[in-house]
Amino acid sequence: MLHEITFPSFNERDTVYGWIYVPAAKPVGIVQLVHGFGEHSRRYFHMIVKYLSAGFIVAADDHVGHGKTALENDRWGDWGDKGPHTMMEDEHTLTGIVKEMYPELPYFMYGHSMGSFITRDYIAKYGEELDGAILCGTSGEFPGIRDGMTYLENLVEEGKGEEADPTVGAMLMGWMFARCDEGVKLGNEWICDDPFVQLDHANDPFDAFTRPTSNRAFLYFCQMIDFITGPEWAKRVPPELPIYNIAGDQDPVGQYGTGVYQVSNWLADNGNEVDTLLYSGYRHEIHNYAELCDEVEDGIVEFMMDHCE
């Protein structure tokens, strides 16, 4: 069974589009899937089906400025003007809707890439509402984030928040191509070394990948990363919340493993139970490698089942 839902965004402007997938069986729990930057939630169909097969209800939406939400509101790459916690608060609204429809079930949140940043923002404020969190392709100390934030703050102060400076994307993410030996043709090679995954991502009409992102949205992106970085962030997370932190060891977003362990150590020092797993030889989208996706998803399901009791 599938529910398509809508709800007003925290930005007080957009309508967010979301979906609740329900297995044809007695559900064992709920997992909320939080997608990454420039993509949309239907890029996770394989994972959604795996969760459904394991008995989990799956909730997902397309963030403001992304996917069907951007299409219906005609606001690609624009997050509104209500600050860096907009997407996190939208995810909390979705949680409330799902819990009202399906109460008293164990509740988990899975976030990939920027979705993991949103999840980290979420657990610092609403972590007590979850039974576990899965971080996939997350980042430690994000290179160049302070300089990028200063540059963007100046643009917004100059009244250019609605514009899209074409140099910002390369400024914030250009370093991610350092180990892409095949060269840069599409501009997304760092996500996966499978050329078919690269082409699918680049040509997806629901992706915001090829569309400009506003200076204000990029500023909020930087501010969100700054907020979730360091031991002070981890201290806001309930220490009883279990965490599963996974990535490829060739993922530049996770600083080739060092940033992933950095996040795990911040949380472990806070008292959290953290399971960390790096997949050797794989880039950012470990869930989109044909030979690896089942193993990745099986590990996530096992983590959730272990914490459903």
Summary of the structure (lengths in Angstrom):
residues: 309
radius of gyration: 18.0
end to end distance: 24.9
largest distance: 55.2
contacts: 1091
relative contact order: 0.15
helix: 44%
strand: 16%
